[in-house]
Amino acid sequence: MFKIGIIGIGNMGEAILNGIIKNSNIKPDEIIVSDINKERIDYIINKYGVAGTDNNERLVKLSDIIFLVVKPKDFENIVIPIKDKFKNKILISVMAGIKIEKIKSILEDSFIVRIMPNTPALIGESTTGISFDKNFPADKKEEIVKLINTFGKSFVIDESLMDAFTGLAGSGPAYIFTIIDAFAQAGVKQGFSYNQALEIIVQTITGSSKMIEDLKEHPCVLRDKVTSPAGTTIYGLHELEKGKIRDIIINTVEKSTQRSKELSN
Ligand SMILES: NC(=O)c1ccc[n+]([C@@H]2O[C@H](COP(=O)([O-])OP(=O)(O)OC[C@H]3O[C@@H](n4cnc5c(N)ncnc54)[C@H](OP(=O)(O)O)[C@@H]3O)[C@@H](O)[C@H]2O)c1
């Protein structure tokens, strides 16, 4: 038997595997992966020392906890033919937009967890939303949260907020990358090379985020501390307000949340 089975070992499947091996006491020989791509399985077996198979039925039979990390369009084709094997197993779905209710309509005797990681999972820094099926055993939740935290930091949320989580955190890295690029270009306009400006802004964002985390102060309190009367910062902040920065960001997350709702319906 294996502790963990991962069906679909693409980008996100590998990120999850890497986190579990690095940051839990689960050993590679307690993990089995499957994929339709044989070369991909061989690559993962060689790189991580886990077991591999191209047979999803075998993986499900042999695993206690199963991550399903395939595209949503492949969900039914994978699960329906082997649904009996999922009985009494824990299934962690990483498929965007597929509701727990939909999974339960096929796998009625399984314990379902739905998660939404984001791309920093690739470096062990995911921001992951977790929703548990309402019948999920309470005494097993902590173990699952710990497992998910091996590739980042997680937030247990009601499933009704999963689309908003997608709009805020799932798509979040793309917004932040865009903002970072804009600041780097601003640095170029003031005479820095792009790379130097990029390093400067990345460190500024990292330092500011850490301050919020470490000092546990409201961001506006920290902002006001660096905003001196008639100084450089208030002149810059005034431009952000003229450009309606808050309006743009609130609308960005709202649109993305709406799109996530449309796609999952
Ligand atoms: N990447 C992200 O940032 C992210 C964030 C949140 C959620 N997700 C979700 O995570 C899931 C996977 O995303 P991904 O980016 O990792 O996709 P991906 O790289 O395409 O990985 C999916 C893997 O599953 C394999 N596969 C397809 N059919 C299969 C089958 N019948 N049995 C076993 N394996 C099969 C695919 O093989 P082929 O390539 O040969 O088809 C591929 O290797 C998606 O549902 C996505 O919505 C991803």
PDBQT file of the ligand as one rigid body, heavy atoms in Angstrom, charges set to zero:
ROOT
HETATM    1  N1  LIG A 301      -0.932  24.921 -12.964  1.00  0.00    +0.000 N 
HETATM    2  C1  LIG A 301      -1.556  25.684 -12.063  1.00  0.00    +0.000 C 
HETATM    3  O1  LIG A 301      -1.095  26.751 -11.656  1.00  0.00    +0.000 OA
HETATM    4  C2  LIG A 301      -2.868  25.253 -11.456  1.00  0.00    +0.000 A 
HETATM    5  C3  LIG A 301      -3.438  26.021 -10.420  1.00  0.00    +0.000 A 
HETATM    6  C4  LIG A 301      -4.640  25.594  -9.839  1.00  0.00    +0.000 A 
HETATM    7  C5  LIG A 301      -5.258  24.445 -10.288  1.00  0.00    +0.000 A 
HETATM    8  N2  LIG A 301      -4.688  23.743 -11.315  1.00  0.00    +0.000 N 
HETATM    9  C6  LIG A 301      -5.386  22.563 -11.787  1.00  0.00    +0.000 C 
HETATM   10  O2  LIG A 301      -4.497  21.455 -11.733  1.00  0.00    +0.000 OA
HETATM   11  C7  LIG A 301      -4.870  20.539 -12.760  1.00  0.00    +0.000 C 
HETATM   12  C8  LIG A 301      -3.622  20.149 -13.507  1.00  0.00    +0.000 C 
HETATM   13  O3  LIG A 301      -3.000  21.318 -14.055  1.00  0.00    +0.000 OA
HETATM   14  P1  LIG A 301      -1.534  21.261 -14.661  1.00  0.00    +0.000 P 
HETATM   15  O4  LIG A 301      -1.159  22.660 -14.976  1.00  0.00    +0.000 OA
HETATM   16  O5  LIG A 301      -0.665  20.453 -13.780  1.00  0.00    +0.000 OA
HETATM   17  O6  LIG A 301      -1.842  20.466 -16.020  1.00  0.00    +0.000 OA
HETATM   18  P2  LIG A 301      -0.885  19.493 -16.847  1.00  0.00    +0.000 P 
HETATM   19  O7  LIG A 301       0.522  19.947 -16.718  1.00  0.00    +0.000 OA
HETATM   20  O8  LIG A 301      -1.512  19.340 -18.194  1.00  0.00    +0.000 OA
HETATM   21  O9  LIG A 301      -1.005  18.107 -16.019  1.00  0.00    +0.000 OA
HETATM   22  C9  LIG A 301      -2.028  17.183 -16.161  1.00  0.00    +0.000 C 
HETATM   23  C10 LIG A 301      -1.379  15.812 -16.359  1.00  0.00    +0.000 C 
HETATM   24  O10 LIG A 301      -2.371  14.786 -16.318  1.00  0.00    +0.000 OA
HETATM   25  C11 LIG A 301      -2.121  13.901 -17.399  1.00  0.00    +0.000 C 
HETATM   26  N3  LIG A 301      -3.307  13.134 -17.762  1.00  0.00    +0.000 N 
HETATM   27  C12 LIG A 301      -4.242  13.403 -18.709  1.00  0.00    +0.000 A 
HETATM   28  N4  LIG A 301      -5.155  12.409 -18.771  1.00  0.00    +0.000 NA
HETATM   29  C13 LIG A 301      -4.784  11.489 -17.833  1.00  0.00    +0.000 A 
HETATM   30  C14 LIG A 301      -5.291  10.228 -17.442  1.00  0.00    +0.000 A 
HETATM   31  N5  LIG A 301      -6.364   9.695 -18.045  1.00  0.00    +0.000 N 
HETATM   32  N6  LIG A 301      -4.675   9.543 -16.448  1.00  0.00    +0.000 NA
HETATM   33  C15 LIG A 301      -3.582  10.047 -15.846  1.00  0.00    +0.000 A 
HETATM   34  N7  LIG A 301      -3.037  11.222 -16.201  1.00  0.00    +0.000 NA
HETATM   35  C16 LIG A 301      -3.621  11.944 -17.188  1.00  0.00    +0.000 A 
HETATM   36  C17 LIG A 301      -1.640  14.823 -18.490  1.00  0.00    +0.000 C 
HETATM   37  O11 LIG A 301      -1.006  14.111 -19.529  1.00  0.00    +0.000 OA
HETATM   38  P3  LIG A 301      -0.990  14.813 -21.024  1.00  0.00    +0.000 P 
HETATM   39  O12 LIG A 301      -0.210  16.078 -20.868  1.00  0.00    +0.000 OA
HETATM   40  O13 LIG A 301      -0.306  13.788 -21.861  1.00  0.00    +0.000 OA
HETATM   41  O14 LIG A 301      -2.434  15.053 -21.377  1.00  0.00    +0.000 OA
HETATM   42  C18 LIG A 301      -0.672  15.704 -17.724  1.00  0.00    +0.000 C 
HETATM   43  O15 LIG A 301       0.594  15.120 -17.567  1.00  0.00    +0.000 OA
HETATM   44  C19 LIG A 301      -5.912  21.254 -13.635  1.00  0.00    +0.000 C 
HETATM   45  O16 LIG A 301      -7.208  20.762 -13.324  1.00  0.00    +0.000 OA
HETATM   46  C20 LIG A 301      -5.816  22.686 -13.234  1.00  0.00    +0.000 C 
HETATM   47  O17 LIG A 301      -7.079  23.313 -13.308  1.00  0.00    +0.000 OA
HETATM   48  C21 LIG A 301      -3.503  24.110 -11.899  1.00  0.00    +0.000 A 
ENDROOT
TORSDOF 0
